[in-house]
Amino acid sequence: MRKVSLGSLVNIRTGKLDANASNPEGKYPFFTCSRETLKIDTYSYDCECVLVAGNGDLNVKYYNGKFDAYQRTYIIESIDKNILNVKYLYYFMQLYVSKLRQMSIGGVIKYIKLNYLTDAKIPLPNIEKQNKIVKVLEKAQELIDKRKAQIEALDQLTQSVFLEMFGDPVSNPKGWPVSNLGNSIKITGGYAFKSSEFEDVGVPVIKIGTVNKGYFDFSTLSYVPEITEKYKKYIIYPGDLLITLTGTVGKEDYGNVCIVPNNFKYYLLNQRVAKIEPIKDFETIYLFYCFKQKKFKNMLTKLSRGIRQANISNEDIKSLMVPLPPLFLQKKFAEIDKQINREKTLLQESLIELEKIFHSLMQRAFKGELFND
């Protein structure tokens, strides 16, 4: 299959807006470098395109319609859709983004240059074959989306059970006694790992990117060869509760929480992520769902500080006032959550297999192996 420089097939623009231009009540999508799509009141673009984050997470999205974009987001349009199918380009970029991450430059926040996109060599079969490839990959993506929807439905079930049993933790409609969180928890911060300490395999290190999307992102894990003496106090285990302490202003990705999954025996914790460990009065899973409530998150927002980056401290978390239901009721909820999670685990295992198949199909498609000439 012949390969063509992407720059000869597409027009590339960048957005013009700051990340804080979003409005949660806006009518149009607002694409930033975050995986999450925000909203905005106005639009500057109306097209079918692929959007590539120019810094940070370096993710890829497809959209067709009216939208606006952050200034470091690349907007890629096909010059001639009879030569390059935009959906075909989107699936190619999903594979190519891993190479972009390797090429990215910069200090704390990595970024890519325009020529990293224009110089990319894209396999280019005729449009009929592109359309066939797109149909196959869309069907595989549809199965993945359905499985994710099933998992989300179970998450919503647990959320509903939590609110039914305890009510909203901010308004406290059930009138539970309220406790200062600092009296009942221990908070442990992470170690300031240097990138030179990381290798391809070994003990997994949880970074802020692993947690700040509100779910555990395994693709962001780094590794150190072994646990040495200096790392020992930063070991965390499956079932521990983690919270992010730093985020980009406008995205509110600080204060996001995750329960450490059981895929590894143990992990190490990087800086700007903290472990919350109940020492009395509270069950871990109860606190986890308290922190997940939007009103509860708003309390943290009021405590955050910083201009370019929003920060919360261990003391901010300890200062929170939290309803204190009877411990037996918290334990009952923890058992219900465990039962739901058993079903969720089966679906997640199925999702992993579907994603492996999808990735294999993309690899074969762009090697010219999916359809015979």
Secondary structure, DSSP 8 states (H G I E B T S, - for coil): --EEEGGGTEEEEE--B-GGG--TT-SEEEE-SSSS-EEES--SEEEEEEEEESBTT--EEEEEEEEEEBTTEEEEEES-TTTS-HHHHHHHHHHHHHHHHHH-B-SSS-B--HHHHHT-EEE---HHHHHHHHHHHHHHHHHHHHHHHHHHHHHHHHHHHHHHHH--TTT-TT---EEEGGGTEEEEE-B---GGG-BSSSEEEE-HHHHTTSS--GGG-EEESS--GGGGGGEE-TT-EEEE-EEETTT--SS-EEE--SSSS-EEEBTTEEEEEE-SS--HHHHHHHHHSHHHHHHHHHH-B-SSEEE--HHHHHT-EEE---HHHHHHHHHHHHHHHHHHHHHHHHHHHHHHHHHHHHHHHTTT-SS--
